């Protein structure tokens, strides 16, 4: 009888130890997959322009014609900024000129209430550090 109890106690100990060691073995695999999904994949200028234009379409309630024009402006400005970065010129005014151009174009495309919303979004984004 003592042998049976001893065997059961030993088996219970072995199973509990193996259960405790099995959990950490699977945890790093899950953690590793999270790392790969978090890593940023570089997007093209066109993809970034579409994403930003869709955000503006949603937040500013752009109609289809406005969206098309805003997408064209955003694509051009993002490409110009990328070219400026790749040229590695120390031109602090270049980026500001592109931003100014973008806003001038928006003012021809957007309605006054949409421009007001856009300026509020930009001010709020600046405070967040975006």
KEDOTI-824122 format. One record per residue: residue number from 0; residue in three letters; x, y, z of N, C-alpha, C, CB in turn. Coordinates in pm, whole numbers, plus 32768, in hexadecimal, padded with zeros to 4 digits. Glycine has a CB too. Layout:
+-----+-----+------+------+------+------+------+------+------+------+------+------+------+------+
:   i :  aa :  n.X :  n.Y :  n.Z : ca.X : ca.Y : ca.Z :  c.X :  c.Y :  c.Z : cb.X : cb.Y : cb.Z :
+-----+-----+------+------+------+------+------+------+------+------+------+------+------+------+
: NUM : ala :    X :    Y :    Z :    X :    Y :    Z :    X :    Y :    Z :    X :    Y :    Z :
...
+-----+-----+------+------+------+------+------+------+------+------+------+------+------+------+
END
This chain:
+-----+-----+------+------+------+------+------+------+------+------+------+------+------+------+
:   i :  aa :  n.X :  n.Y :  n.Z : ca.X : ca.Y : ca.Z :  c.X :  c.Y :  c.Z : cb.X : cb.Y : cb.Z :
+-----+-----+------+------+------+------+------+------+------+------+------+------+------+------+
:   0 : unk : 8052 : 7F8A : 8000 : 8000 : 8000 : 8000 : 8057 : 807D : 8000 : 7FA2 : 7FFF : 8078 :
:   1 : unk : 80C5 : 807B : 804E : 811F : 80EE : 8053 : 8160 : 8106 : 7FCB : 818B : 80D9 : 80BE :
:   2 : unk : 817C : 8098 : 7F84 : 81BA : 80A5 : 7F00 : 815B : 80EA : 7E9E : 81E2 : 801B : 7ECA :
:   3 : unk : 80D9 : 80CB : 7EA6 : 8077 : 8106 : 7E4D : 806A : 819C : 7E69 : 7FEE : 80C0 : 7E5C :
:   4 : unk : 8060 : 81BF : 7EEB : 8056 : 824B : 7F11 : 80D3 : 8298 : 7EE9 : 803E : 8258 : 7FA7 :
:   5 : unk : 8146 : 825A : 7EFD : 81C3 : 829A : 7ED7 : 81C9 : 82B0 : 7E40 : 823A : 8246 : 7F06 :
:   6 : unk : 819D : 824E : 7DF2 : 819D : 8258 : 7D61 : 813E : 82C6 : 7D33 : 8176 : 81D1 : 7D21 :
:   7 : unk : 80C7 : 82CF : 7D70 : 8067 : 8337 : 7D4C : 809E : 83C2 : 7D6F : 7FE2 : 831F : 7D95 :
:   8 : unk : 80DA : 83CE : 7DE3 : 8113 : 844F : 7E0B : 8184 : 8477 : 7DAC : 8147 : 8449 : 7E9C :
:   9 : unk : 81D7 : 8418 : 7D87 : 8244 : 8431 : 7D2A : 820E : 845B : 7CA1 : 829D : 83B5 : 7D1D :
:  10 : unk : 81A7 : 8415 : 7C72 : 816C : 8434 : 7BF0 : 812E : 84C1 : 7BF3 : 8100 : 83CA : 7BCA :
:  11 : unk : 80E9 : 84E2 : 7C61 : 80AC : 8567 : 7C6C : 8118 : 85D3 : 7C6C : 8058 : 8571 : 7CED :
:  12 : unk : 8186 : 85BB : 7CAB : 81F4 : 861C : 7CAF : 8230 : 862E : 7C24 : 8260 : 85EF : 7D13 :
:  13 : unk : 8246 : 85BF : 7BDF : 8281 : 85C5 : 7B59 : 8224 : 8610 : 7AF9 : 829E : 8537 : 7B24 :
:  14 : unk : 81A1 : 85F2 : 7AFF : 8143 : 8635 : 7AA7 : 8139 : 86CB : 7AC4 : 80BA : 85F5 : 7AB4 :
:  15 : unk : 813C : 86EE : 7B43 : 8132 : 877D : 7B64 : 81B0 : 87C7 : 7B3B : 8119 : 8790 : 7BFA :
:  16 : unk : 8224 : 8788 : 7B49 : 82A0 : 87C7 : 7B20 : 82A5 : 87D6 : 7A88 : 8319 : 8777 : 7B51 :
:  17 : unk : 827B : 876F : 7A41 : 827D : 8777 : 79AF : 8216 : 87DB : 797C : 8263 : 86EC : 7971 :
:  18 : unk : 81A7 : 87EB : 79C0 : 8144 : 884E : 7998 : 817A : 88DC : 79AD : 80C2 : 883B : 79E7 :
:  19 : unk : 81C7 : 88EF : 7A16 : 81FE : 8973 : 7A31 : 826D : 8995 : 79CE : 8234 : 897A : 7AC0 :
:  20 : unk : 82B9 : 8936 : 79A3 : 8325 : 8954 : 7946 : 82F2 : 895B : 78B7 : 8391 : 88EB : 7950 :
:  21 : unk : 8280 : 8922 : 7898 : 824C : 8925 : 7810 : 8216 : 89AF : 77ED : 81DF : 88BB : 77FE :
:  22 : unk : 81DD : 89F7 : 784B : 81A1 : 8A79 : 782E : 8207 : 8AE0 : 77FE : 815B : 8AAC : 78A9 :
:  23 : unk : 827B : 8AEF : 7841 : 82DB : 8B51 : 780F : 8313 : 8B2D : 7787 : 834D : 8B60 : 7872 :
:  24 : unk : 8316 : 8AAE : 7764 : 834B : 8A87 : 76E2 : 82F4 : 8ABD : 7671 : 8355 : 89F0 : 76D8 :
:  25 : unk : 8271 : 8AC8 : 7687 : 821A : 8AFE : 761F : 8212 : 8B96 : 7625 : 818E : 8AC2 : 762B :
:  26 : unk : 822C : 8BD2 : 7697 : 8220 : 8C63 : 76A5 : 8280 : 8CB0 : 7649 : 8239 : 8C8B : 7734 :
:  27 : unk : 8300 : 8C8A : 763F : 8358 : 8CD6 : 75E6 : 832D : 8CD2 : 7554 : 83E5 : 8CA1 : 75F2 :
:  28 : unk : 82F1 : 8C63 : 7528 : 82C4 : 8C5C : 749E : 8257 : 8CC3 : 7486 : 8291 : 8BCF : 747D :
:  29 : unk : 81F9 : 8CD1 : 74E3 : 8190 : 8D34 : 74D4 : 81CC : 8DC0 : 74D6 : 8127 : 8D25 : 7543 :
:  30 : unk : 822C : 8DD6 : 752D : 826B : 8E59 : 7537 : 82B5 : 8E7A : 74B5 : 82CC : 8E5E : 75AF :
:  31 : unk : 82F5 : 8E15 : 747C : 8340 : 8E2D : 7401 : 82E2 : 8E52 : 738F : 8392 : 8DB0 : 73DC :
:  32 : unk : 826D : 8E15 : 7387 : 8211 : 8E38 : 731C : 81DB : 8EC4 : 732F : 819E : 8DD4 : 7316 :
:  33 : unk : 81CD : 8EF1 : 73AB : 81A0 : 8F79 : 73C3 : 8208 : 8FDC : 7391 : 8183 : 8F8F : 7458 :
:  34 : unk : 8287 : 8FBD : 73A4 : 82F1 : 9017 : 7377 : 82EE : 9028 : 72E0 : 837A : 8FE5 : 73A4 :
:  35 : unk : 82DA : 8FBA : 7299 : 82DB : 8FC5 : 7208 : 8261 : 9010 : 71D5 : 82E0 : 8F3B : 71C9 :
:  36 : unk : 81F1 : 9007 : 721A : 817C : 904F : 71EB : 8183 : 90E3 : 720F : 80FD : 9012 : 7225 :
:  37 : unk : 81D5 : 9108 : 7270 : 81E0 : 9193 : 7299 : 8243 : 91DF : 7241 : 820C : 919B : 732B :
:  38 : unk : 82A3 : 9199 : 7209 : 8309 : 91DD : 71BA : 82C8 : 9225 : 7144 : 8372 : 9178 : 7187 :
:  39 : unk : 82F2 : 92A1 : 7130 : 82B8 : 92F2 : 70C7 : 82EF : 92C8 : 703F : 82D3 : 9387 : 70E0 :
:  40 : unk : 8294 : 92BB : 6FE1 : 82BB : 929D : 6F59 : 82B7 : 9321 : 6F0D : 825D : 9230 : 6F17 :
:  41 : unk : 8325 : 9347 : 6ECE : 8326 : 93C7 : 6E87 : 82BA : 93C9 : 6E1B : 83B0 : 93E1 : 6E4A :
:  42 : unk : 8272 : 9437 : 6E16 : 8209 : 9445 : 6DB2 : 8238 : 94A7 : 6D48 : 8185 : 9475 : 6DF3 :
:  43 : unk : 8202 : 9496 : 6CD2 : 8224 : 94F0 : 6C65 : 81DF : 9577 : 6C7B : 81FC : 94B4 : 6BDC :
:  44 : unk : 8209 : 95D9 : 6C30 : 81CD : 965E : 6C39 : 8139 : 9656 : 6C17 : 8215 : 96C1 : 6BDB :
:  45 : unk : 8117 : 9607 : 6BB4 : 808B : 95FA : 6B8C : 8037 : 95BD : 6BFC : 8080 : 95A4 : 6B0D :
:  46 : unk : 806B : 9556 : 6C3E : 8022 : 9516 : 6CAB : 800D : 9577 : 6D20 : 806C : 9499 : 6CDB :
:  47 : unk : 8075 : 95C4 : 6D40 : 8068 : 9625 : 6DAD : 8006 : 9693 : 6D89 : 80F1 : 9662 : 6DD0 :
:  48 : unk : 8007 : 96BD : 6D0A : 7FAB : 9726 : 6CDD : 7F1B : 96F5 : 6CE4 : 7FCE : 9752 : 6C4E :
:  49 : unk : 7F03 : 967A : 6CBC : 7E7C : 9642 : 6CC2 : 7E4E : 963A : 6D53 : 7E78 : 95B6 : 6C81 :
:  50 : unk : 7EA5 : 960A : 6DAB : 7E7F : 95FE : 6E38 : 7E5C : 9685 : 6E75 : 7EF1 : 95BC : 6E88 :
:  51 : unk : 7EAE : 96E9 : 6E5A : 7E96 : 976F : 6E91 : 7E18 : 97AD : 6E54 : 7F0F : 97C9 : 6E7A :
:  52 : unk : 7E06 : 9798 : 6DD2 : 7D91 : 97D1 : 6D8E : 7D10 : 9791 : 6DC1 : 7D9C : 97BF : 6CF6 :
:  53 : unk : 7D14 : 970E : 6DD9 : 7C9E : 96CB : 6E10 : 7C7E : 96FC : 6E9C : 7CB3 : 9632 : 6E11 :
:  54 : unk : 7CE7 : 9716 : 6EEA : 7CD3 : 974D : 6F70 : 7C8F : 97D6 : 6F66 : 7D59 : 9759 : 6FBC :
:  55 : unk : 7CBF : 9829 : 6F0A : 7C83 : 98AD : 6EF7 : 7BF3 : 98A0 : 6EC3 : 7CD7 : 9901 : 6E96 :
:  56 : unk : 7BDC : 9841 : 6E6B : 7B56 : 982C : 6E36 : 7AF4 : 980C : 6EA6 : 7B57 : 97BD : 6DCD :
:  57 : unk : 7B20 : 97BA : 6F01 : 7ACB : 9792 : 6F71 : 7AB6 : 9806 : 6FD3 : 7B08 : 9719 : 6FBA :
:  58 : unk : 7B22 : 9848 : 6FF8 : 7B1A : 98B0 : 705E : 7ADE : 9933 : 702C : 7BA3 : 98CC : 7096 :
:  59 : unk : 7AF0 : 9950 : 6FAA : 7ABF : 99CE : 6F74 : 7A42 : 99BD : 6F1E : 7B2B : 9A11 : 6F22 :
:  60 : unk : 7A13 : 9942 : 6F10 : 799C : 9923 : 6EBE : 79AE : 9955 : 6E2F : 791E : 9962 : 6EFB :
:  61 : unk : 7A1B : 9929 : 6DF0 : 7A36 : 9952 : 6D66 : 79DB : 9906 : 6D07 : 7ACA : 9939 : 6D43 :
:  62 : unk : 79AF : 994A : 6C9D : 7965 : 9903 : 6C34 : 79CC : 98C3 : 6BD6 : 7903 : 9966 : 6BE6 :
:  63 : unk : 799C : 9877 : 6B76 : 79F7 : 982D : 6B1E : 7A53 : 9888 : 6ACD : 79A7 : 97D5 : 6AC0 :
:  64 : unk : 7A1E : 98F7 : 6A9C : 7A70 : 9953 : 6A4D : 7ADD : 9991 : 6AA5 : 7A18 : 99C2 : 6A0F :
:  65 : unk : 7ABA : 99B9 : 6B1D : 7B1D : 99F1 : 6B7A : 7B87 : 9989 : 6B9C : 7AD8 : 9A25 : 6BFB :
:  66 : unk : 7B5A : 990E : 6BB6 : 7BB9 : 98A3 : 6BD9 : 7C1F : 9890 : 6B69 : 7B6E : 981F : 6BF4 :
:  67 : unk : 7BF1 : 988C : 6AEE : 7C4B : 9877 : 6A7C : 7CB4 : 98E6 : 6A74 : 7BFA : 9870 : 69F9 :
:  68 : unk : 7C87 : 9962 : 6A87 : 7CE5 : 99D4 : 6A80 : 7D45 : 99D3 : 6AF7 : 7C97 : 9A59 : 6A7D :
:  69 : unk : 7D12 : 99B4 : 6B6E : 7D67 : 99AE : 6BE6 : 7DCD : 993E : 6BD8 : 7D12 : 999A : 6C65 :
:  70 : unk : 7DA4 : 98CE : 6BA1 : 7E00 : 985E : 6B8B : 7E71 : 9887 : 6B2D : 7DB4 : 97E4 : 6B52 :
:  71 : unk : 7E51 : 98CF : 6AC3 : 7EB9 : 98FC : 6A65 : 7F1C : 995A : 6AAA : 7E78 : 9942 : 69EA :
:  72 : unk : 7EE8 : 99B6 : 6AFA : 7F3F : 9A15 : 6B42 : 7F97 : 99CA : 6BA6 : 7EEA : 9A81 : 6B8B :
:  73 : unk : 7F5A : 996F : 6BF2 : 7FA6 : 9925 : 6C56 : 8011 : 98CF : 6C16 : 7F49 : 98CE : 6CAA :
:  74 : unk : 7FF1 : 988F : 6BA7 : 8054 : 983C : 6B61 : 80CA : 9890 : 6B34 : 8014 : 97F4 : 6AE7 :
:  75 : unk : 80AD : 9903 : 6AF9 : 8118 : 995B : 6ACA : 816F : 998B : 6B3F : 80DD : 99D5 : 6A80 :
:  76 : unk : 812E : 99B6 : 6BAA : 817A : 99EC : 6C1D : 81CE : 9981 : 6C62 : 811A : 9A2C : 6C82 :
:  77 : unk : 8197 : 990A : 6C6F : 81E3 : 989D : 6CAE : 825A : 9876 : 6C58 : 8189 : 9823 : 6CC7 :
:  78 : unk : 8247 : 9872 : 6BD6 : 82B7 : 9853 : 6B7C : 8323 : 98BF : 6B84 : 8285 : 9844 : 6AEA :
:  79 : unk : 82F8 : 993D : 6B8A : 8359 : 99AB : 6B95 : 83A6 : 99A2 : 6C19 : 8312 : 9A33 : 6B89 :
:  80 : unk : 8360 : 9983 : 6C86 : 83A4 : 9977 : 6D07 : 8405 : 9901 : 6D07 : 833D : 9966 : 6D79 :
:  81 : unk : 83DC : 9891 : 6CCA : 8436 : 981E : 6CC0 : 84B3 : 9841 : 6C6F : 83EE : 97A6 : 6C80 :
:  82 : unk : 84A1 : 9889 : 6C02 : 8513 : 98B2 : 6BAF : 856F : 990E : 6BFD : 84E3 : 98F7 : 6B2D :
:  83 : unk : 8533 : 9967 : 6C4C : 8582 : 99C3 : 6C9E : 85D5 : 9975 : 6D06 : 8526 : 9A28 : 6CE5 :
:  84 : unk : 8598 : 9910 : 6D43 : 85E0 : 98BE : 6DA5 : 8651 : 986F : 6D64 : 857F : 985E : 6DEC :
:  85 : unk : 8636 : 983A : 6CEC : 869B : 97E9 : 6CA8 : 870F : 983D : 6C74 : 865B : 979D : 6C35 :
:  86 : unk : 86F4 : 98BA : 6C54 : 875F : 9910 : 6C23 : 87BE : 9938 : 6C93 : 8726 : 998D : 6BDF :
:  87 : unk : 878F : 9927 : 6D0E : 87DE : 9943 : 6D87 : 8810 : 99D3 : 6D8B : 8853 : 98E3 : 6D90 :
:  88 : unk : 87C8 : 9A2C : 6D4B : 87ED : 9AB9 : 6D51 : 87BC : 9AF1 : 6DD5 : 87B2 : 9B08 : 6CD9 :
:  89 : unk : 880A : 9B46 : 6E0E : 87E4 : 9B88 : 6E8B : 8793 : 9C05 : 6E68 : 8861 : 9BAC : 6EE1 :
:  90 : unk : 8719 : 9BF0 : 6E3D : 86C2 : 9C5E : 6E13 : 8649 : 9C63 : 6E70 : 8696 : 9C4D : 6D7F :
:  91 : unk : 8656 : 9CAB : 6EE0 : 85E6 : 9CAF : 6F3E : 856A : 9CF1 : 6F03 : 860F : 9CF8 : 6FBB :
:  92 : unk : 857A : 9D45 : 6EA2 : 8507 : 9D87 : 6E64 : 84BF : 9D30 : 6DFF : 8533 : 9E06 : 6E22 :
:  93 : unk : 8500 : 9CC6 : 6DD2 : 84C4 : 9C70 : 6D6C : 8447 : 9C2B : 6D9D : 8526 : 9C09 : 6D3F :
:  94 : unk : 844E : 9BF4 : 6E13 : 83DA : 9BAF : 6E4C : 8369 : 9C11 : 6E6A : 8402 : 9B65 : 6ECC :
:  95 : unk : 838E : 9C86 : 6E9B : 8328 : 9CEC : 6EB7 : 82E5 : 9D1B : 6E36 : 8366 : 9D64 : 6F01 :
:  96 : unk : 8333 : 9D27 : 6DCC : 82FB : 9D51 : 6D4C : 8297 : 9CEA : 6D18 : 836A : 9D68 : 6CE5 :
:  97 : unk : 82B8 : 9C6C : 6D2A : 825D : 9C01 : 6CFE : 81DC : 9C06 : 6D50 : 82A0 : 9B77 : 6D0C :
:  98 : unk : 81E8 : 9C18 : 6DD2 : 8172 : 9C20 : 6E29 : 811C : 9C99 : 6E05 : 819C : 9C27 : 6EBD :
:  99 : unk : 815D : 9D08 : 6DE6 : 8115 : 9D81 : 6DBF : 80CC : 9D6B : 6D3B : 8176 : 9DFA : 6DB4 :
: 100 : unk : 810F : 9D2B : 6CDE : 80D1 : 9D0B : 6C5D : 8056 : 9CB2 : 6C72 : 8137 : 9CC4 : 6C00 :
: 101 : unk : 8064 : 9C4E : 6CC9 : 7FF5 : 9BF4 : 6CE4 : 7F7D : 9C42 : 6D1A : 8020 : 9B87 : 6D47 :
: 102 : unk : 7F95 : 9C9B : 6D78 : 7F27 : 9CE7 : 6DB4 : 7EE7 : 9D43 : 6D4E : 7F59 : 9D37 : 6E2C :
: 103 : unk : 7F38 : 9D7F : 6CF6 : 7F01 : 9DD5 : 6C8D : 7EA5 : 9D84 : 6C31 : 7F73 : 9E16 : 6C3A :
: 104 : unk : 7ED0 : 9D0B : 6C10 : 7E7E : 9CB5 : 6BBA : 7DFD : 9C8C : 6C01 : 7ECD : 9C39 : 6B8F :
: 105 : unk : 7E09 : 9C6B : 6C81 : 7D92 : 9C45 : 6CCF : 7D2C : 9CB7 : 6CD0 : 7DB9 : 9C1F : 6D5F :
: 106 : unk : 7D5C : 9D32 : 6CD9 : 7D01 : 9DA4 : 6CE1 : 7CB2 : 9DB5 : 6C5E : 7D4E : 9E24 : 6D01 :
: 107 : unk : 7CE7 : 9D84 : 6BF0 : 7C9C : 9D8A : 6B72 : 7C3C : 9D14 : 6B65 : 7CFD : 9D8C : 6AFC :
: 108 : unk : 7C52 : 9CAB : 6BB1 : 7C02 : 9C32 : 6BA6 : 7B96 : 9C2A : 6C12 : 7C5C : 9BB8 : 6BB0 :
: 109 : unk : 7BBA : 9C4D : 6C8C : 7B61 : 9C39 : 6CFF : 7B04 : 9CB0 : 6D14 : 7BB2 : 9C20 : 6D7D :
: 110 : unk : 7A96 : 9C93 : 6D57 : 7A37 : 9CFC : 6D80 : 7A6B : 9D3E : 6DFE : 79A7 : 9CC0 : 6D98 :
: 111 : unk : 7A3F : 9DB8 : 6E1C : 7A72 : 9DFF : 6E93 : 7A63 : 9DB0 : 6F16 : 7A2A : 9E82 : 6EA1 :
: 112 : unk : 79F4 : 9D6A : 6F29 : 79E4 : 9D1E : 6FA5 : 7A45 : 9CA8 : 6FAA : 7954 : 9CEC : 6FB3 :
: 113 : unk : 7A64 : 9C6F : 6F36 : 7AC4 : 9C01 : 6F32 : 7B52 : 9C33 : 6F4F : 7AC0 : 9BBC : 6EA8 :
: 114 : unk : 7B71 : 9CA9 : 6F1F : 7BF5 : 9CE4 : 6F3A : 7C03 : 9CFF : 6FD0 : 7C09 : 9D68 : 6EE9 :
: 115 : unk : 7B97 : 9D30 : 700E : 7B99 : 9D49 : 709E : 7BB3 : 9CC7 : 70EA : 7B13 : 9D89 : 70CC :
: 116 : unk : 7B6F : 9C5B : 70C2 : 7B83 : 9BD8 : 7102 : 7C13 : 9BA8 : 70EE : 7B20 : 9B6F : 70C8 :
: 117 : unk : 7C47 : 9BBB : 7075 : 7CD1 : 9B90 : 7056 : 7D35 : 9BDB : 70AD : 7CF1 : 9BA6 : 6FC1 :
: 118 : unk : 7D23 : 9C5E : 70BA : 7D7F : 9CAC : 710D : 7D77 : 9C80 : 719F : 7D5F : 9D42 : 7101 :
: 119 : unk : 7CFF : 9C5F : 71CD : 7CEF : 9C2F : 7257 : 7D35 : 9BA7 : 7268 : 7C59 : 9C24 : 727D :
: 120 : unk : 7D28 : 9B51 : 7203 : 7D6C : 9ACF : 7208 : 7E03 : 9AE1 : 720C : 7D45 : 9A78 : 718E :
: 121 : unk : 7E36 : 9B3B : 71B9 : 7EC6 : 9B53 : 71B4 : 7EF9 : 9B8C : 7238 : 7EE8 : 9BB2 : 7140 :
: 122 : unk : 7EAC : 9BE6 : 7275 : 7ED3 : 9C20 : 72F6 : 7ED3 : 9BB5 : 7362 : 7E75 : 9C93 : 731D :
: 123 : unk : 7E6F : 9B60 : 7360 : 7E67 : 9AF5 : 73C4 : 7ED7 : 9A90 : 73B0 : 7DDE : 9AAF : 73BD :
: 124 : unk : 7EF6 : 9A70 : 7333 : 7F61 : 9A13 : 7315 : 7FE9 : 9A48 : 7340 : 7F62 : 99F3 : 7282 :
: 125 : unk : 7FFD : 9ACA : 7335 : 807A : 9B09 : 7360 : 808D : 9B00 : 73F5 : 807E : 9B9A : 7335 :
: 126 : unk : 8020 : 9B09 : 7440 : 802A : 9B00 : 74D2 : 804C : 9A73 : 74FF : 7FA7 : 9B2C : 7514 :
: 127 : unk : 801D : 9A10 : 74B2 : 8038 : 9984 : 74D4 : 80C6 : 995C : 74B0 : 7FD6 : 9928 : 748D :
: 128 : unk : 8104 : 99AA : 745B : 818C : 9989 : 7432 : 818D : 9935 : 73B5 : 81D5 : 9941 : 74A1 :
: 129 : unk : 811F : 992C : 736C : 8119 : 98DD : 72F2 : 8155 : 9924 : 727D : 808D : 98B9 : 72D2 :
+-----+-----+------+------+------+------+------+------+------+------+------+------+------+------+
END
